């Protein structure tokens, strides 16, 4: 619950981003989905953050198709 409520600040921190990555990678499905849903609300900021981008990469590697699609949409909307 602490990770979910502080996902943006953790994701943009040098060591906190590792905590969020491990939560996405190792938590049970219910906990993982809560972290992913919380992260998706701020993923546009995380894409360009020096530490947040590692969390975004973890979503692309371990997230559901819906979470991956949300991140990919943000990444490709600025390409055109």
N, C-alpha and C positions, 0 to 999 in steps of 0.2 A: 504493500500500500504506500509506503514511503517513496518507493521508486516511481510509482504511477503519479503521485501528487507532485513530484519534483523532477519529472522526466526531462523537461527542457533545460533546467539549470544543471542537472547531472550530465546531460548529453553534451553540453558545451564546456565541461570541465575536463582538465587533463586526465584525471583519474576516474572521475565520475562516468565518463563515456564508456570506460571498460566495464563498469558495474552494469550499465544499461545493456551493453552488448552481451554480457554473460547471462543476464536475465532473459533476453530474447532467445539466446541459444539453449539454455538449460532448464528454464522454468517449465512447470506443467502447462498444458495448453490453455487453461483458463487464465492463469497468471500472465502467461505470454501475451495472450490477446488483449488483456487490460493494458499492459505496457505498450503494445503496438498501437492500440486505439489512442492512447494518450500521446504517443509520439507523432502520430499522423496529424494531430491538430497543430503541430509546430514544425512539421518536416521541411517546409519551405525555408525556414531560417537555418535549419540544421544542414541542409544541402551545401550551403556556402560557408559554414563554420569550420574552423580548423580541426575541431574535435568532433563536432556533430556529424560530419560527413562519414566518420567511421560507423556511427550508429545507423545511418542511412544505408551504408553498404551491408550491414548485418541484416537489415530489413529485407534487402534484395536477396540475400542468401537464405534467410530462414523464415521470412514472413509469409503470410498467406497470399494468394493471388490478388486479392482485393488491396492489401497493403502495398504489394509490389506495384500494382497498377497506379495507385495514387502517387507513389514516388516517381515512377516513370513518366507519368503525365506532367508532373512539375519539371522534370529534367528536359523533356522534349518540347514543352511549350515555348521555351526561350531560344530554341535552335533556329526556328524559321526566321 
